[in-house]
C-alpha cells in the first residue's frame, strides 16, 4: 500500500529544496509495498511488518502538538483539540496532534508535516525558534506503567505548543477540530474526554503557557 504523499516532499513542499543524501530524488510514489515494480522500498523506509516488529522492540520517537490560537501580543486565546475515530473504528476519541518523527526528518519538519496531515496545508503552524519542548511524555504498551499508554508501542514524545496562524481543514483520520478558551469549564470538559494521558499533556501545556 502506498504511503501518504506528505511522507516525502513534492517539488512545491516547504522543505523540497533540502538535501537528504541517499533520499535525494526519492518521490512519494517510490514508497511502495515492495511488490510493485520490483525495486523495493526507498532507503530507511519500513514496511508494515518491519514497522510492527520495530514497535515491539524499539522505542519510537514522536511529537505531541497542542495547537493554539494567539492574539497580536502572543497571548493564547484558544486551544485546539481534535476529534478522531479510534484505531478500531468503534468510538470517537478527543486528542491532540501526534505523529512519528520519520527517518532523516528534522523535528521542525515533523511538526510541520504532522500539523498539515491533521489540519491541512493552510494551517500555517508557527514553528518555534527554540525546539526545547515544554515536556516529554513516555508512552508504554502496558497499562499502568505510567499515565501515558499506547497499546501499539513504547514511544517517547516531545511535547510542543504550536500557534496556528491559518485556516484549518481537518484531514486524514481527523474528523473535526474544536477550539476552546484556555480557562474555565470548556477546556476542562475537553481534557476529561481525552484518554491515555493526552489530557495530562494539555494540562501541562496550560501550566507552561502565559495566560
C-alpha positions in Angstrom: 0.0 0.0 0.0 1.5 3.4 -0.9 2.1 5.8 1.9 0.6 9.3 2.1 2.2 11.9 -0.2 3.3 14.0 2.7 5.9 11.5 3.8 8.4 12.7 1.2 8.4 16.3 -0.2 7.0 17.1 -3.6 8.5 19.9 -5.7 6.4 22.6 -4.1 6.6 21.4 -0.5 8.0 23.6 2.2 11.2 21.6 2.5 11.6 20.4 -1.0 15.0 22.0 -1.5 16.7 20.5 1.5 19.3 17.9 0.7 18.7 14.4 2.0 21.7 12.4 1.0 20.5 8.9 0.0 17.0 10.3 -0.1 17.6 12.8 -2.9 15.5 12.2 -5.9 13.1 9.9 -4.0 9.5 10.6 -4.9 6.3 10.0 -2.8 5.2 7.3 -5.3 8.5 5.5 -4.7 7.3 4.4 -1.3 5.6 1.2 -2.3 5.0 -2.1 -0.5 7.9 -3.8 -2.2 5.7 -5.8 -4.6 5.1 -3.3 -7.4 7.9 -2.5 -9.8 10.5 -4.8 -8.1 12.8 -2.0 -7.0 11.8 -2.4 -3.4 11.3 0.5 -0.9 13.5 3.6 -0.7 16.3 3.6 1.9 15.3 3.7 5.5 11.6 3.1 4.9 9.9 0.4 7.0 7.2 -1.7 5.5 4.2 -2.6 7.7 5.7 -5.9 9.0 9.0 -4.2 9.8 7.3 -1.3 11.5 5.3 -3.6 13.7 8.3 -5.6 14.6 10.3 -2.4 15.5 7.4 -1.1 17.5 7.6 -4.3 19.6 11.3 -3.9 20.2 12.5 -0.3 19.9 11.1 2.9 21.4 9.7 5.2 18.7 10.3 9.0 18.5 7.1 11.1 18.4 6.0 14.7 18.6 2.8 15.7 20.5 1.5 19.1 19.4 -1.1 21.2 21.3 -2.4 23.7 18.7 -3.3 27.2 19.9 -4.6 30.5 18.6 -2.9 33.6 19.8 -3.7 37.3 19.8 -1.4 40.1 18.5 0.6 40.1 21.7 1.2 36.4 21.6 -1.2 35.5 24.4 -3.1 32.2 24.0 -6.8 32.8 23.2 -7.9 29.3 22.3 -6.6 25.7 22.5 -7.5 23.2 19.8 -8.5 19.6 20.3 -9.0 17.0 17.6 -11.9 14.5 17.2 -10.7 11.3 15.7 -12.1 7.8 15.1 -10.3 5.2 17.3 -8.0 2.7 15.7 -10.7 0.0 15.7 -13.3 2.4 14.3 -15.7 1.9 17.2 -15.6 5.3 19.0 -14.7 8.9 18.5 -11.7 10.0 20.6 -10.6 13.5 21.5 -6.8 14.1 21.3 -4.1 16.5 20.2 -1.8 16.3 17.1 0.5 13.4 17.4 2.8 11.6 14.9 6.1 9.9 14.4 9.4 11.6 13.5 10.4 9.9 10.3 13.9 8.7 9.4 16.0 11.6 8.0 13.4 14.1 9.1 14.2 17.0 11.4 11.9 17.9 14.4 10.8 21.1 12.7 9.8 19.1 9.6 8.0 16.6 11.7 6.0 19.3 13.5 5.1 21.0 10.1 4.2 17.7 8.4 2.0 16.4 11.3 0.1 19.7 11.6 -0.5 19.6 7.8 -1.5 16.0 8.0 -4.3 16.7 10.5 -5.2 20.3 9.9 -4.5 20.8 6.2 -1.8 22.7 4.2 -3.3 26.1 5.0 -3.0 25.8 8.8 0.3 27.7 8.8 1.9 26.5 12.0 4.4 28.9 13.6 7.4 26.7 14.3 9.3 28.0 17.4 12.9 29.2 17.1 13.8 27.1 20.2 13.0 23.5 19.9 13.1 22.7 23.6 9.8 21.0 24.4 7.6 22.0 27.3 7.5 18.4 28.3 8.4 14.8 27.4 5.8 12.0 27.6 6.8 8.4 27.6 4.1 6.1 26.4 4.2 2.4 27.3 2.3 -0.5 25.7 1.5 -2.0 29.2 -1.4 -0.4 31.1 -0.5 1.1 34.5 3.3 1.5 33.9 2.6 5.3 33.5 -0.3 7.5 32.8 0.7 7.6 29.1 -0.5 4.5 27.3 -0.2 3.3 23.7 -1.2 -0.3 23.1 0.9 -0.3 19.8 4.3 0.6 21.1 6.7 2.2 23.6 7.2 5.8 22.4 8.9 8.9 23.6 7.1 12.1 22.6 8.4 15.6 22.6 5.6 18.0 23.5 5.1 21.4 21.9 2.6 24.3 21.9 2.3 25.5 18.3 0.4 28.6 17.3 -1.8 28.1 14.2 -2.0 31.2 12.0 -4.0 29.9 9.1 -7.3 28.1 8.3 -7.9 24.5 9.5 -9.3 21.9 7.2 -9.3 18.5 9.1 -7.6 15.8 7.1 -6.7 12.1 7.3 -8.3 10.5 10.4 -9.2 13.8 12.0 -13.0 14.5 11.8 -13.0 17.9 13.3 -11.0 20.4 15.4 -12.7 22.2 18.3 -11.3 25.4 19.8 -11.9 26.2 23.4 -10.8 29.0 25.7 -7.8 28.0 27.9 -9.7 28.8 31.1 -13.0 27.6 32.5 -15.3 24.6 32.0 -14.9 24.2 28.3 -11.2 23.3 28.4 -11.8 21.1 31.5 -14.5 19.2 29.7 -12.2 18.7 26.7 -9.4 17.4 28.9 -11.8 15.0 30.6 -12.7 13.4 27.2 -9.0 12.6 26.4 -7.6 9.2 27.1 -4.2 7.5 27.6 -2.5 10.6 29.0 -3.2 13.2 26.3 -5.3 15.2 28.7 -2.3 15.4 31.0 -0.2 16.8 28.2 -2.8 19.6 27.6 -2.9 20.3 31.3 0.9 20.6 31.3 0.7 22.9 28.3 -1.8 25.1 30.2 0.7 25.4 33.1 3.5 26.2 30.7 2.0 28.9 28.5 1.5 32.6 29.7 -2.3 33.1 30.2 
